[in-house]
Amino acid sequence: MKIKNDVFVYAEGGGSGANSAELQGEFRRAFSEFFETTFLGKTRRPRVVACGGRDQAFSMFCTAIAQGKNALLLVDSEDNIDSSHQPPPAGNWKPWDHLFVRDKWVKPEKAVDDDCHLMGVCMESWFLADWKTVGKFFGQGFNSAHLPTGPIESVSKANVYNALKLASQGCKTKATYGKGPHSFRLLSLISPDKVIAASPWANRFLEELGRRKP
């Protein structure tokens, strides 16, 4: 049954292929646990739709918007976001402009900028905001010296992945960081407050969810 104030988040993630159903279930659970520890709690959480690839997420979002659903798109920015697409100095968030430049995606007719949200530059960037929790998860042998410092949204995707792999390669009880085995578990553990403080785009996303589910 559809709830009156349902908000649907069409998110990139969960993979595709033979085990995609299991991975997508883990993805949804991880985001649910992440949202529960924000001001949204259990009662204001959105419904996360794990779409697999980013093209699939965009396609499913376009269909939802055309059907009149209260829908948001959440995808990795993949590349660093140009200053002209985020304030300051432009004075406004322009996620659709970024996605048009990078992916040639055209904003759906019924969509607005507030419907579109970017993880800058990827979900793993959020882990850098709470590296102590990441280190605790991996345990003995985790070397945080390999993790970049400074604004997390300015670190390239390749450098984020490489840093996590280097930091975890000497761990005694867990394998080197891998997106499938570790990413969803880490998402469920990290502090949303630390992510929001480190990522303006994440803060924008949570603020929009709060407006849509008052």
MDTraj code that builds the backbone (N, CA, C; nanometers):
import mdtraj as md
import numpy as np

residues = "MET LYS ILE LYS ASN ASP VAL PHE VAL TYR ALA GLU GLY GLY GLY SER GLY ALA ASN SER ALA GLU LEU GLN GLY GLU PHE ARG ARG ALA PHE SER GLU PHE PHE GLU THR THR PHE LEU GLY LYS THR ARG ARG PRO ARG VAL VAL ALA CYS GLY GLY ARG ASP GLN ALA PHE SER MET PHE CYS THR ALA ILE ALA GLN GLY LYS ASN ALA LEU LEU LEU VAL ASP SER GLU ASP ASN ILE ASP SER SER HIS GLN PRO PRO PRO ALA GLY ASN TRP LYS PRO TRP ASP HIS LEU PHE VAL ARG ASP LYS TRP VAL LYS PRO GLU LYS ALA VAL ASP ASP ASP CYS HIS LEU MET GLY VAL CYS MET GLU SER TRP PHE LEU ALA ASP TRP LYS THR VAL GLY LYS PHE PHE GLY GLN GLY PHE ASN SER ALA HIS LEU PRO THR GLY PRO ILE GLU SER VAL SER LYS ALA ASN VAL TYR ASN ALA LEU LYS LEU ALA SER GLN GLY CYS LYS THR LYS ALA THR TYR GLY LYS GLY PRO HIS SER PHE ARG LEU LEU SER LEU ILE SER PRO ASP LYS VAL ILE ALA ALA SER PRO TRP ALA ASN ARG PHE LEU GLU GLU LEU GLY ARG ARG LYS PRO".split()
xyz = np.array([
    [0.0842, -0.1199, 0.0000],
    [0.0000, 0.0000, 0.0000],
    [0.0878, 0.1250, 0.0000],
    [0.0549, 0.2187, -0.0838],
    [0.1323, 0.3420, -0.0920],
    [0.0959, 0.4349, 0.0226],
    [0.1978, 0.4820, 0.0940],
    [0.1772, 0.5769, 0.2024],
    [0.1711, 0.7171, 0.1435],
    [0.0845, 0.7999, 0.1989],
    [0.0581, 0.9327, 0.1425],
    [0.1851, 1.0140, 0.1220],
    [0.2737, 1.0111, 0.2222],
    [0.3905, 1.0986, 0.2163],
    [0.5169, 1.0243, 0.1754],
    [0.5030, 0.9169, 0.0993],
    [0.6191, 0.8410, 0.0550],
    [0.7132, 0.9263, -0.0297],
    [0.8414, 0.9136, -0.0017],
    [0.9457, 0.9724, -0.0848],
    [1.0324, 0.8572, -0.1343],
    [1.0539, 0.8520, -0.2646],
    [1.1320, 0.7448, -0.3247],
    [1.2681, 0.7991, -0.3673],
    [1.3747, 0.7329, -0.3242],
    [1.5100, 0.7689, -0.3649],
    [1.5601, 0.6626, -0.4614],
    [1.5778, 0.7010, -0.5867],
    [1.6295, 0.6093, -0.6889],
    [1.7815, 0.6235, -0.6897],
    [1.8469, 0.5221, -0.6342],
    [1.9895, 0.5323, -0.6046],
    [2.0721, 0.4369, -0.6893],
    [2.1863, 0.4873, -0.7317],
    [2.2856, 0.4044, -0.7985],
    [2.3475, 0.3109, -0.6958],
    [2.3495, 0.1804, -0.7254],
    [2.4122, 0.0868, -0.6339],
    [2.3390, -0.0448, -0.6259],
    [2.4089, -0.1454, -0.5784],
    [2.3489, -0.2776, -0.5634],
    [2.3895, -0.3742, -0.6715],
    [2.4550, -0.3237, -0.7749],
    [2.5080, -0.4114, -0.8784],
    [2.4009, -0.4745, -0.9656],
    [2.4453, -0.5617, -1.0524],
    [2.3566, -0.6350, -1.1425],
    [2.4140, -0.7745, -1.1608],
    [2.3354, -0.8613, -1.2174],
    [2.3844, -0.9971, -1.2394],
    [2.3185, -1.0978, -1.1477],
    [2.3828, -1.2135, -1.1333],
    [2.3226, -1.3272, -1.0654],
    [2.2894, -1.2996, -0.9197],
    [2.3752, -1.2276, -0.8494],
    [2.3529, -1.2033, -0.7067],
    [2.3051, -1.0617, -0.6780],
    [2.2501, -0.9964, -0.7787],
    [2.2116, -0.8557, -0.7610],
    [2.0981, -0.8390, -0.6610],
    [2.0039, -0.9339, -0.6535],
    [1.8918, -0.9214, -0.5610],
    [1.9423, -0.9152, -0.4165],
    [2.0388, -1.0011, -0.3841],
    [2.0951, -1.0017, -0.2491],
    [2.1707, -0.8720, -0.2205],
    [2.2521, -0.8276, -0.3172],
    [2.3295, -0.7058, -0.2996],
    [2.2392, -0.5837, -0.2866],
    [2.1340, -0.5797, -0.3657],
    [2.0432, -0.4662, -0.3595],
    [1.9674, -0.4628, -0.2272],
    [1.9390, -0.5819, -0.1722],
    [1.8774, -0.5880, -0.0407],
    [1.9709, -0.5333, 0.0658],
    [2.0993, -0.5671, 0.0582],
    [2.1988, -0.5155, 0.1518],
    [2.2117, -0.3645, 0.1378],
    [2.2058, -0.3171, 0.0151],
    [2.2153, -0.1730, -0.0118],
    [2.1004, -0.0979, 0.0551],
    [1.9794, -0.1491, 0.0377],
    [1.8620, -0.0836, 0.0979],
    [1.8706, -0.0845, 0.2505],
    [1.9109, -0.1970, 0.3055],
    [1.9217, -0.2060, 0.4522],
    [2.0270, -0.1086, 0.5055],
    [2.1393, -0.0982, 0.4345],
    [2.2462, -0.0082, 0.4786],
    [2.1983, 0.1368, 0.4804],
    [2.1286, 0.1777, 0.3761],
    [2.0785, 0.3147, 0.3732],
    [1.9714, 0.3366, 0.4798],
    [1.8871, 0.2354, 0.5024],
    [1.7858, 0.2476, 0.6068],
    [1.8505, 0.2706, 0.7421],
    [1.9573, 0.1960, 0.7719],
    [2.0267, 0.2118, 0.8990],
    [2.0976, 0.3469, 0.9066],
    [2.1511, 0.3927, 0.7945],
    [2.2135, 0.5251, 0.7899],
    [2.1091, 0.6334, 0.8211],
    [1.9927, 0.6261, 0.7557],
    [1.8888, 0.7263, 0.7767],
    [1.8343, 0.7234, 0.9194],
    [1.8253, 0.6039, 0.9793],
    [1.7700, 0.5912, 1.1134],
    [1.8488, 0.6711, 1.2161],
    [1.9778, 0.6891, 1.1914],
    [2.0611, 0.7615, 1.2876],
    [2.0701, 0.9101, 1.2562],
    [1.9896, 0.9579, 1.1609],
    [1.9768, 1.1008, 1.1335],
    [1.8485, 1.1501, 1.1995],
    [1.8171, 1.2762, 1.1802],
    [1.6937, 1.3331, 1.2342],
    [1.5693, 1.2704, 1.1712],
    [1.5853, 1.1959, 1.0625],
    [1.4716, 1.1313, 0.9971],
    [1.4175, 1.0151, 1.0797],
    [1.5073, 0.9490, 1.1542],
    [1.4659, 0.8354, 1.2354],
    [1.4040, 0.7243, 1.1520],
    [1.3171, 0.6460, 1.2149],
    [1.2525, 0.5348, 1.1440],
    [1.1263, 0.5773, 1.0700],
    [1.0616, 0.6818, 1.1184],
    [0.9302, 0.7165, 1.0642],
    [0.9357, 0.8082, 0.9431],
    [1.0492, 0.8738, 0.9208],
    [1.0577, 0.9694, 0.8105],
    [1.1552, 0.9243, 0.7014],
    [1.2019, 0.8018, 0.7137],
    [1.2960, 0.7519, 0.6136],
    [1.2293, 0.7437, 0.4757],
    [1.3058, 0.7735, 0.3691],
    [1.2517, 0.7540, 0.2344],
    [1.2567, 0.6062, 0.1970],
    [1.1901, 0.5726, 0.0903],
    [1.2000, 0.4378, 0.0338],
    [1.3138, 0.4375, -0.0677],
    [1.4173, 0.3628, -0.0389],
    [1.5335, 0.3577, -0.1274],
    [1.5131, 0.2475, -0.2302],
    [1.5244, 0.2848, -0.3563],
    [1.5160, 0.1888, -0.4665],
    [1.6569, 0.1671, -0.5192],
    [1.7128, 0.0488, -0.4951],
    [1.8475, 0.0162, -0.5422],
    [1.8390, -0.0210, -0.6894],
    [1.8987, 0.0613, -0.7730],
    [1.8773, 0.0495, -0.9174],
    [1.9904, -0.0201, -0.9926],
    [2.0994, -0.0545, -0.9242],
    [2.2138, -0.1105, -0.9954],
    [2.2987, 0.0019, -1.0520],
    [2.3175, 0.0034, -1.1827],
    [2.4015, 0.1032, -1.2479],
    [2.3401, 0.2419, -1.2513],
    [2.4230, 0.3413, -1.2778],
    [2.3764, 0.4800, -1.2778],
    [2.2791, 0.5082, -1.3917],
    [2.3003, 0.4482, -1.5079],
    [2.2064, 0.4689, -1.6187],
    [2.0685, 0.4138, -1.5836],
    [2.0670, 0.2989, -1.5167],
    [1.9399, 0.2404, -1.4746],
    [1.8718, 0.3285, -1.3707],
    [1.9499, 0.3857, -1.2803],
    [1.8928, 0.4750, -1.1790],
    [1.8268, 0.5960, -1.2453],
    [1.8945, 0.6538, -1.3425],
    [1.8385, 0.7697, -1.4128],
    [1.7104, 0.7315, -1.4870],
    [1.7123, 0.6172, -1.5539],
    [1.5947, 0.5725, -1.6281],
    [1.4751, 0.5500, -1.5364],
    [1.4989, 0.4845, -1.4222],
    [1.3895, 0.4566, -1.3293],
    [1.3382, 0.5852, -1.2645],
    [1.4283, 0.6789, -1.2383],
    [1.3872, 0.8076, -1.1836],
    [1.2992, 0.8821, -1.2845],
    [1.3401, 0.8824, -1.4102],
    [1.2614, 0.9513, -1.5137],
    [1.1201, 0.8960, -1.5213],
    [1.1074, 0.7639, -1.5125],
    [0.9750, 0.7006, -1.5157],
    [0.8933, 0.7433, -1.3940],
    [0.9575, 0.7445, -1.2768],
    [0.8865, 0.7810, -1.1540],
    [0.8368, 0.9251, -1.1586],
    [0.9215, 1.0153, -1.2051],
    [0.8827, 1.1570, -1.2152],
    [0.7672, 1.1737, -1.3133],
    [0.7739, 1.1030, -1.4248],
    [0.6665, 1.1112, -1.5248],
    [0.5344, 1.0608, -1.4677],
    [0.5429, 0.9673, -1.3717],
    [0.4223, 0.9122, -1.3093],
    [0.3723, 0.9975, -1.1934],
    [0.4447, 1.1052, -1.1626],
    [0.4027, 1.1952, -1.0568],
    [0.4466, 1.1557, -0.9174],
    [0.5414, 1.0632, -0.9049],
    [0.5895, 1.0228, -0.7734],
    [0.6770, 1.1316, -0.7115],
    [0.6817, 1.1325, -0.5810],
    [0.7700, 1.2216, -0.5059],
    [0.9068, 1.1536, -0.5043],
    [0.9872, 1.1801, -0.6058],
    [1.1076, 1.1021, -0.6304],
    [1.2333, 1.1882, -0.6304],
    [1.3414, 1.1290, -0.5796],
    [1.4736, 1.1898, -0.5845],
    [1.5681, 1.0937, -0.6554],
    [1.6661, 1.1503, -0.7244],
    [1.7725, 1.0730, -0.7860],
    [1.8993, 1.0911, -0.7035],
    [1.9684, 0.9794, -0.6722],
    [2.0939, 0.9858, -0.5975],
    [2.1984, 0.9020, -0.6705],
    [2.2986, 0.9700, -0.7270],
    [2.4051, 0.9010, -0.8004],
    [2.5405, 0.9607, -0.7631],
    [2.6461, 0.8844, -0.7872],
    [2.7809, 0.9376, -0.7710],
    [2.8034, 1.0492, -0.8724],
    [2.8765, 1.1517, -0.8316],
    [2.9141, 1.2534, -0.9300],
    [3.0217, 1.1982, -1.0236],
    [3.0928, 1.0929, -0.9791],
    [3.2001, 1.0263, -1.0530],
    [3.3234, 1.1154, -1.0691],
    [3.3032, 1.2354, -1.1196],
    [3.4118, 1.3322, -1.1358],
    [3.3940, 1.4443, -1.0340],
    [3.5008, 1.5181, -1.0091],
    [3.4896, 1.6348, -0.9224],
    [3.3919, 1.7343, -0.9832],
    [3.3104, 1.7953, -0.8999],
    [3.2041, 1.8837, -0.9469],
    [3.2591, 2.0240, -0.9671],
    [3.2384, 2.0769, -1.0857],
    [3.2899, 2.2089, -1.1191],
    [3.2283, 2.3152, -1.0281],
    [3.3054, 2.4169, -0.9960],
    [3.2580, 2.5224, -0.9055],
    [3.1352, 2.5953, -0.9607],
    [3.1193, 2.5977, -1.0924],
    [3.0042, 2.6661, -1.1519],
    [2.8735, 2.5902, -1.1293],
    [2.8838, 2.4656, -1.0800],
    [2.7648, 2.3830, -1.0585],
    [2.7278, 2.3711, -0.9112],
    [2.7941, 2.4481, -0.8265],
    [2.7646, 2.4444, -0.6838],
    [2.8034, 2.5780, -0.6207],
    [2.7317, 2.6176, -0.5166],
    [2.7682, 2.7438, -0.4498],
    [2.8797, 2.7219, -0.3492],
    [2.9622, 2.8263, -0.3224],
    [2.9779, 2.9424, -0.4096],
    [3.0717, 2.9098, -0.5256],
    [3.0882, 2.9930, -0.6282],
    [3.0345, 3.1286, -0.6417],
    [2.9047, 3.1370, -0.7211],
    [2.8581, 3.0256, -0.7756],
    [2.7415, 3.0336, -0.8635],
    [2.6158, 3.0759, -0.7880],
    [2.6073, 3.0414, -0.6609],
    [2.4923, 3.0811, -0.5825],
    [2.3771, 2.9838, -0.5877],
    [2.3945, 2.8721, -0.6568],
    [2.2860, 2.7750, -0.6657],
    [2.3443, 2.6380, -0.6985],
    [2.2721, 2.5349, -0.6553],
    [2.3130, 2.3978, -0.6856],
    [2.2655, 2.3622, -0.8260],
    [2.3544, 2.3060, -0.9069],
    [2.3191, 2.2722, -1.0445],
    [2.3605, 2.1286, -1.0769],
    [2.3009, 2.0298, -1.0096],
    [2.3384, 1.8906, -1.0339],
    [2.3062, 1.8438, -1.1746],
    [2.1960, 1.8925, -1.2312],
    [2.1615, 1.8482, -1.3664],
    [2.2634, 1.8988, -1.4678],
    [2.3195, 2.0166, -1.4446],
    [2.4236, 2.0679, -1.5344],
    [2.5464, 1.9782, -1.5300],
    [2.5836, 1.9347, -1.4086],
    [2.6981, 1.8436, -1.3964],
    [2.6716, 1.7137, -1.4708],
    [2.5521, 1.6584, -1.4549],
    [2.5214, 1.5294, -1.5176],
    [2.5066, 1.5418, -1.6690],
    [2.4650, 1.6592, -1.7141],
    [2.4582, 1.6779, -1.8593],
    [2.5985, 1.6817, -1.9192],
    [2.6894, 1.7529, -1.8518],
    [2.8272, 1.7613, -1.9003],
    [2.8935, 1.6237, -1.8975],
    [2.8748, 1.5508, -1.7878],
    [2.9453, 1.4245, -1.7728],
    [2.8784, 1.3083, -1.8455],
    [2.7457, 1.2976, -1.8336],
    [2.6740, 1.1797, -1.8831],
    [2.5807, 1.2073, -2.0001],
    [2.5676, 1.3349, -2.0352],
    [2.4738, 1.3740, -2.1404],
    [2.3293, 1.3425, -2.1026],
    [2.3014, 1.3435, -1.9728],
    [2.1641, 1.3234, -1.9272],
    [2.0895, 1.4561, -1.9349],
    [1.9699, 1.4512, -1.9888],
    [1.8867, 1.5709, -1.9991],
    [1.7828, 1.5673, -1.8877],
    [1.7729, 1.6742, -1.8140],
    [1.6768, 1.6820, -1.7042],
    [1.5359, 1.6530, -1.7543],
    [1.4660, 1.5600, -1.6897],
    [1.3275, 1.5320, -1.7294],
    [1.2404, 1.6567, -1.7198],
    [1.1407, 1.6626, -1.8026],
    [1.0560, 1.7813, -1.8134],
    [0.9956, 1.8216, -1.6792],
    [0.9541, 1.7241, -1.5988],
    [0.8856, 1.7541, -1.4730],
    [0.9808, 1.7634, -1.3539],
    [1.1096, 1.7466, -1.3765],
    [1.2066, 1.7467, -1.2666],
    [1.2639, 1.8866, -1.2440],
    [1.3137, 1.9072, -1.1216],
    [1.3817, 2.0317, -1.0858],
    [1.5151, 1.9952, -1.0218],
    [1.5981, 2.0960, -0.9973],
    [1.7296, 2.0687, -0.9389],
    [1.7193, 2.0046, -0.8007],
    [1.6153, 2.0375, -0.7250],
    [1.5998, 1.9801, -0.5915],
    [1.5687, 1.8310, -0.5943],
    [1.5354, 1.7776, -0.7109],
    [1.5105, 1.6334, -0.7239],
    [1.6390, 1.5537, -0.7440],
    [1.7480, 1.6214, -0.7729],
    [1.8714, 1.5541, -0.8147],
    [1.9810, 1.5743, -0.7105],
    [2.0447, 1.4616, -0.6708],
    [2.1452, 1.4682, -0.5646],
    [2.2667, 1.3836, -0.6008],
    [2.3832, 1.4378, -0.5656],
    [2.5103, 1.3762, -0.6029],
    [2.5880, 1.3352, -0.4789],
    [2.6511, 1.2197, -0.4886],
    [2.7466, 1.1779, -0.3869],
    [2.8836, 1.2161, -0.4405],
    [2.9434, 1.3155, -0.3777],
    [3.0686, 1.3694, -0.4313],
    [3.1920, 1.3091, -0.3635],
    [3.2725, 1.2332, -0.4391],
    [3.2491, 1.1971, -0.5777],
    [3.1865, 1.0587, -0.5904],
    [3.1806, 0.9868, -0.4768],
    [3.1228, 0.8532, -0.4752],
    [3.0850, 0.8201, -0.3302],
    [3.0142, 0.7105, -0.3118],
    [2.9730, 0.6736, -0.1769],
    [3.0925, 0.6559, -0.0842],
    [3.2016, 0.6019, -0.1370],
    [3.3206, 0.5793, -0.0549],
    [3.3805, 0.7095, -0.0024],
    [3.3520, 0.8202, -0.0688],
    [3.3995, 0.9496, -0.0185],
    [3.3431, 0.9762, 0.1204],
    [3.2200, 0.9322, 0.1442],
    [3.1587, 0.9515, 0.2751],
    [3.2381, 0.8801, 0.3840],
    [3.3010, 0.7678, 0.3505],
    [3.3773, 0.6927, 0.4510],
    [3.4952, 0.7739, 0.5030],
    [3.5504, 0.8593, 0.4179],
    [3.6642, 0.9410, 0.4602],
    [3.6245, 1.0382, 0.5705],
    [3.4968, 1.0738, 0.5752],
    [3.4492, 1.1681, 0.6767],
    [3.4489, 1.1056, 0.8158],
    [3.4408, 0.9751, 0.8228],
    [3.4368, 0.9054, 0.9515],
    [3.5385, 0.7919, 0.9495],
    [3.6631, 0.8278, 0.9256],
    [3.7666, 0.7267, 0.9073],
    [3.7938, 0.6470, 1.0346],
    [3.7624, 0.7029, 1.1513],
    [3.7835, 0.6270, 1.2747],
    [3.6901, 0.5063, 1.2819],
    [3.5660, 0.5246, 1.2378],
    [3.4728, 0.4117, 1.2332],
    [3.5185, 0.3086, 1.1302],
    [3.5683, 0.3572, 1.0177],
    [3.6212, 0.2675, 0.9150],
    [3.7390, 0.1874, 0.9711],
    [3.8269, 0.2565, 1.0413],
    [3.9413, 0.1896, 1.1013],
    [3.9007, 0.0866, 1.2049],
    [3.8005, 0.1185, 1.2854],
    [3.7512, 0.0247, 1.3861],
    [3.6911, -0.0986, 1.3194],
    [3.6212, -0.0785, 1.2076],
    [3.5615, -0.1900, 1.1341],
    [3.6690, -0.2865, 1.0834],
    [3.7763, -0.2318, 1.0279],
    [3.8821, -0.3169, 0.9730],
    [3.9739, -0.3736, 1.0822],
    [3.9875, -0.3024, 1.1908],
    [4.0623, -0.3548, 1.3034],
    [4.2128, -0.3458, 1.2885],
    [4.2823, -0.4361, 1.3569],
    [4.4281, -0.4338, 1.3652],
    [4.4921, -0.4350, 1.2264],
    [4.5854, -0.3447, 1.2071],
    [4.6566, -0.3362, 1.0803],
    [4.6081, -0.2253, 0.9896],
    [4.4941, -0.1633, 1.0241],
    [4.4435, -0.0528, 0.9418],
    [4.5357, 0.0675, 0.9571],
    [4.5766, 0.1250, 0.8453],
    [4.6736, 0.2352, 0.8468],
    [4.6091, 0.3610, 0.7900],
    [4.5610, 0.4463, 0.8793],
    [4.4900, 0.5672, 0.8361],
    [4.5818, 0.6683, 0.7703],
    [4.7127, 0.6486, 0.7807],
    [4.8068, 0.7421, 0.7180],
    [4.7914, 0.7450, 0.5665],
    [4.7325, 0.6415, 0.5102],
    [4.7126, 0.6362, 0.3641],
    [4.5902, 0.7161, 0.3190],
    [4.5052, 0.7565, 0.4136],
    [4.3821, 0.8268, 0.3773],
    [4.4103, 0.9742, 0.3513],
    [4.3499, 1.0318, 0.2480],
    [4.3737, 1.1735, 0.2169],
    [4.3114, 1.2646, 0.3198],
    [4.3702, 1.3804, 0.3355],
    [4.3147, 1.4825, 0.4243],
    [4.2570, 1.5947, 0.3386],
    [4.1883, 1.6852, 0.4006],
    [4.1284, 1.7948, 0.3254],
    [3.9856, 1.7622, 0.2855],
    [3.9204, 1.8501, 0.2095],
    [3.7804, 1.8315, 0.1701],
    [3.7593, 1.6990, 0.0962],
    [3.6659, 1.6188, 0.1442],
    [3.6477, 1.4853, 0.0858],
    [3.5943, 1.4921, -0.0572],
    [3.5187, 1.5961, -0.0902],
    [3.4610, 1.6045, -0.2248],
    [3.5629, 1.6466, -0.3296],
    [3.6821, 1.6846, -0.2866],
    [3.7862, 1.7242, -0.3822],
    [3.8783, 1.6087, -0.4186],
    [3.8623, 1.4940, -0.3515],
    [3.9467, 1.3767, -0.3780],
    [3.8864, 1.2974, -0.4938],
    [3.9660, 1.2655, -0.5942],
    [3.9148, 1.1926, -0.7104],
    [3.8685, 1.0537, -0.6698],
    [3.7798, 0.9964, -0.7493],
    [3.7277, 0.8627, -0.7209],
    [3.8403, 0.7598, -0.7168],
    [3.9329, 0.7681, -0.8107],
    [4.0443, 0.6732, -0.8148],
    [4.1271, 0.6820, -0.6873],
    [4.1488, 0.8034, -0.6384],
    [4.2291, 0.8213, -0.5180],
    [4.1547, 0.7753, -0.3929],
    [4.0223, 0.7908, -0.3914],
    [3.9439, 0.7418, -0.2782],
    [3.9565, 0.5901, -0.2677],
    [3.9348, 0.5218, -0.3787],
    [3.9430, 0.3750, -0.3800],
    [4.0832, 0.3281, -0.3452],
    [4.1815, 0.3918, -0.4039],
    [4.3199, 0.3505, -0.3800],
    [4.3581, 0.3705, -0.2335],
    [4.3154, 0.4813, -0.1747],
    [4.3465, 0.5095, -0.0349],
    [4.2855, 0.4053, 0.0579],
    [4.1593, 0.3678, 0.0329],
    [4.0944, 0.2672, 0.1166],
    [4.1626, 0.1311, 0.1035],
    [4.2046, 0.0985, -0.0167],
    [4.2737, -0.0292, -0.0367],
    [4.4088, -0.0309, 0.0339],
    [4.4853, 0.0780, 0.0210],
    [4.6156, 0.0850, 0.0858],
    [4.6023, 0.0828, 0.2378],
    [4.5036, 0.1541, 0.2895],
    [4.4858, 0.1617, 0.4339],
    [4.4460, 0.0277, 0.4947],
    [4.3776, -0.0557, 0.4178],
    [4.3253, -0.1817, 0.4711],
    [4.4046, -0.3051, 0.4296],
    [4.5064, -0.2880, 0.3472],
    [4.5761, -0.4058, 0.2935],
    [4.6543, -0.4847, 0.3988],
    [4.6885, -0.4219, 0.5116],
    [4.7632, -0.4924, 0.6143],
    [4.6779, -0.5415, 0.7297],
    [4.5452, -0.5382, 0.7132],
    [4.4564, -0.5767, 0.8229],
    [4.4626, -0.7272, 0.8496],
    [4.4507, -0.7622, 0.9780],
    [4.4683, -0.9007, 1.0210],
    [4.3417, -0.9840, 1.0081],
    [4.2268, -0.9241, 1.0269],
    [4.1033, -1.0028, 1.0330],
    [4.0082, -0.9798, 0.9162],
    [4.0385, -0.8817, 0.8310],
    [3.9527, -0.8553, 0.7161],
    [4.0369, -0.8394, 0.5908],
    [3.9759, -0.8720, 0.4785],
    [4.0445, -0.8578, 0.3509],
    [4.0568, -0.7104, 0.3143],
    [4.1425, -0.6827, 0.2169],
    [4.1565, -0.5466, 0.1647],
    [4.0208, -0.4949, 0.1187],
    [3.9982, -0.3649, 0.1344],
    [3.8682, -0.3063, 0.1015],
    [3.8208, -0.3491, -0.0370],
    [3.6947, -0.3915, -0.0410],
    [3.6293, -0.4251, -0.1665],
    [3.4875, -0.3735, -0.1630],
    [3.4413, -0.3182, -0.2721],
    [3.3106, -0.2521, -0.2732],
    [3.1990, -0.3469, -0.2317],
    [3.1969, -0.4663, -0.2865],
    [3.0911, -0.5603, -0.2524],
    [3.0932, -0.6029, -0.1070],
    [3.2053, -0.6577, -0.0585],
    [3.2087, -0.7123, 0.0766],
    [3.1947, -0.6082, 0.1875],
    [3.2416, -0.4885, 0.1658],
    [3.2548, -0.3945, 0.2767],
    [3.1698, -0.2679, 0.2675],
    [3.1377, -0.2215, 0.1479],
    [3.0822, -0.0866, 0.1344],
    [2.9480, -0.0695, 0.2047],
    [2.8581, -0.1666, 0.1915],
    [2.7262, -0.1495, 0.2506],
    [2.7321, -0.1574, 0.4032],
    [2.8177, -0.2447, 0.4542],
    [2.8328, -0.2536, 0.5989],
    [2.8877, -0.1226, 0.6554],
    [2.9850, -0.0651, 0.5873],
    [3.0414, 0.0609, 0.6333],
    [2.9389, 0.1739, 0.6276],
    [2.8567, 0.1759, 0.5235],
    [2.7540, 0.2788, 0.5110],
    [2.6600, 0.2752, 0.6311],
    [2.6293, 0.1551, 0.6788],
    [2.5380, 0.1416, 0.7924],
    [2.6017, 0.1825, 0.9247],
    [2.7350, 0.1925, 0.9287],
    [2.8063, 0.2196, 1.0531],
    [2.8526, 0.3641, 1.0697],
    [2.8825, 0.4318, 0.9599],
    [2.9418, 0.5648, 0.9699],
    [2.8434, 0.6662, 1.0261],
    [2.8976, 0.7749, 1.0796],
    [2.8166, 0.8798, 1.1415],
    [2.7616, 0.9764, 1.0370],
    [2.6295, 0.9865, 1.0233],
    [2.5728, 1.0849, 0.9310],
    [2.6147, 1.2278, 0.9650],
    [2.6276, 1.2578, 1.0935],
    [2.6674, 1.3934, 1.1332],
    [2.8051, 1.4294, 1.0773],
    [2.8967, 1.3322, 1.0797],
    [3.0301, 1.3572, 1.0273],
    [3.0274, 1.3692, 0.8753],
    [2.9430, 1.2902, 0.8117],
    [2.9300, 1.2982, 0.6657],
    [2.8736, 1.4336, 0.6254],
    [2.7690, 1.4759, 0.6938],
    [2.7066, 1.6048, 0.6638],
    [2.8042, 1.7201, 0.6833],
    [2.8842, 1.7115, 0.7894],
    [2.9805, 1.8177, 0.8180],
    [3.0901, 1.8252, 0.7120],
    [3.1233, 1.7106, 0.6515],
    [3.2336, 1.7055, 0.5557],
    [3.1889, 1.7191, 0.4110],
    [3.0608, 1.6953, 0.3838],
    [3.0126, 1.6927, 0.2462],
    [2.8930, 1.7858, 0.2282],
    [2.9114, 1.9021, 0.1655],
    [2.7981, 1.9908, 0.1382],
    [2.6876, 1.9244, 0.0567],
    [2.7251, 1.8367, -0.0349],
    [2.6240, 1.7692, -0.1167],
    [2.5424, 1.6708, -0.0337],
    [2.6057, 1.6014, 0.0598],
    [2.5322, 1.5122, 0.1491],
    [2.4382, 1.5919, 0.2384],
    [2.4854, 1.7062, 0.2877],
    [2.4014, 1.7922, 0.3695],
    [2.2791, 1.8393, 0.2920],
    [2.2995, 1.8767, 0.1670],
    [2.1879, 1.9198, 0.0817],
    [2.0854, 1.8068, 0.0658],
    [2.1336, 1.6839, 0.0459],
    [2.0463, 1.5686, 0.0280],
    [1.9607, 1.5445, 0.1526],
    [2.0232, 1.5442, 0.2699],
    [1.9478, 1.5210, 0.3928],
    [1.8499, 1.6344, 0.4203],
    [1.8900, 1.7568, 0.3917],
    [1.7986, 1.8698, 0.4124],
    [1.6750, 1.8584, 0.3229],
    [1.6950, 1.8131, 0.2003],
    [1.5816, 1.7973, 0.1084],
    [1.4882, 1.6872, 0.1569],
    [1.5441, 1.5780, 0.2078],
    [1.4593, 1.4720, 0.2631],
    [1.3783, 1.5245, 0.3795],
    [1.4393, 1.6080, 0.4622],
    [1.3665, 1.6664, 0.5752],
    [1.2514, 1.7545, 0.5302],
    [1.2702, 1.8276, 0.4228],
    [1.1616, 1.9135, 0.3713],
    [1.0484, 1.8291, 0.3150],
    [1.0821, 1.7170, 0.2553],
    [0.9778, 1.6354, 0.1913],
    [0.9036, 1.5451, 0.2884],
    [0.9655, 1.5163, 0.4027],
    [0.8971, 1.4354, 0.5038],
    [0.8997, 1.5100, 0.6365],
    [0.8227, 1.6171, 0.6484],
    [0.8238, 1.6994, 0.7702],
    [0.7668, 1.6241, 0.8909],
])
top = md.Topology()
chain = top.add_chain()
for i, resn in enumerate(residues, 1):
    res = top.add_residue(resn, chain, resSeq=i)
    for name in ("N", "CA", "C"):
        top.add_atom(name, md.element.get_by_symbol(name[0]), res)
traj = md.Trajectory(xyz[None], top)
